[in-house]
């Protein structure tokens, strides 16, 4: 592009100089902002420049002039489009521009004559050029750290010409459905304290969109976008460390400042949308009404439609696995176990398809790429074991089929919060174009990842040794339970302390404490999983009753230490609620039986207090999380009976067997490992649910009451 000299940079005297007198030229500034360059005025070369400061304007400067202009083009608010009438729209619901002038006669443009003599190839080339120009001016894009805008003036004639001549360009039919579905707002029966509601910036009332092919998809406003990213890297990445922050932000900037989304970035764009969904459901502070969709569902819907058949065909890059990991996490938070089990199963199969399971087969990968492939695989690995065991179903990744190292304990956090806490450590982050840094035990998320990978191996041993179909048929599972329990106990007491979590070289942060609680309580929940059927049968002996009771009380006490952490809102609330539900189940089995006959009379008060405390915390969490409310609904049959027993024993009276009905065992939830096999659980009336919501995901995401849910581990 040829740039004209600005008037301020021209010599003061333009008259020809004499041979003896050289023409004196003023000094050019080595760099200029977009505003000065467009106005052809001299720039001070600073950022911000003096002229923009004097005029009260935002100053946009970059060594890449195209990038600087793109940043400026993204800084003005999106103009609000007038409502469309039925006769003013086309078949897709988009505004139909009239190419006829408003007042009678048609005014021919100068360009029309040149078009008439063009060949078809020339016309198509001209249309492509106009489309490129139009998308660059009309397409809204967002930079992860910047803002967005459209150019104020658009030529209606250019828009109409391109729209008429390029009407054949269609991106994908399912995107139109995504757009229509995403435009449906949740019913205004309640106010949801999610990111989209809390952080709406002033003056940004109009919806933001992003251009994908020939469609505009809804997209968060810049302030909301940044909050989603902060939630991802300050919260979610601590528990699902499969995304590198530096790489994600860099690729996001490249994708979002482009005129349109390239087809190779579709999975990466879908990863954005599933991040939006996860962050919305992580910070939601008000339980959804019955039969309403979970927070972030509109983003989840767009992400699913973007991926489309790629999820089935397996055509994509590692972003597709990352997307499926977070999709499974979102469906877990949304308490949709069947869909979560299927999503993580597809992610695991793609790990085999992309060769992540066998590190010796990797060729021509950089150390950064090797490190990220390790992290993606192990995140899918432990999430597969966690979801499968929670649902009571076989896991996907078998130990004998993998050969891959654990990722090193290196740092991967470049958020502003981390820079504030550790200003001297920012040179030790992981970047795609730099060598891997030295281990950093204070900030590496891989300590938690490696701990959960070890937990995944133990959970596989539990399933293979106790609940595999062949083991159940042979009848040897009861002999293995005590051996497996001793193995997990040894790992908890000996191996877990060797993992540097919390870090030994500085005071632990809140995220370190939460990660440690997650690993420790999941180990306890795994031991309770071994003895769950014994406890629910009410035929347990004194030793098993003491072991399970101590584990349940320990879980309640650990959650109690973090129970007051309702702000800032985070995904940790889900783990606290589900852990309390599993502990409440074991404590209820101890409260409805005469423990004196088992030699546990000294522990009765501890179990009673633990039950009351767990129930009280669940009631508190139910004001903020849907899963806590569902757990309370699961226990609605057994809790009144337990409370009657506790009220009598509160006055130091002996256990009263007449307070416990004969069919008490039928009142416990989670009586079967597979939630779908529970009495009345895991099933629903297809006709009723399908007619309740015409959307394909509606019957699955809408909340239902009356059935037992999943005791998530």
Helices and strands as residue ranges (DSSP letters): G 7-9, H 34-39, H 50-55, H 65-73, G 86-88, H 110-116, H 120-138, H 156-165, H 173-183, H 195-198, E 208-212, E 215-219, H 222-231, I 232-236, H 237-239, H 245-256, G 263-265, H 266-283, H 297-307, H 310-313, H 318-333, H 337-353, G 359-361, H 367-391, G 399-401, H 416-421, G 426-428, H 446-462, I 463-467, H 469-474, H 477-490, I 491-495, G 496-498, H 510-537, H 542-562, H 572-591, G 595-598, G 601-603, H 604-621, H 626-634, H 639-649, G 657-659, G 664-667, G 675-677, H 686-692, H 698-701
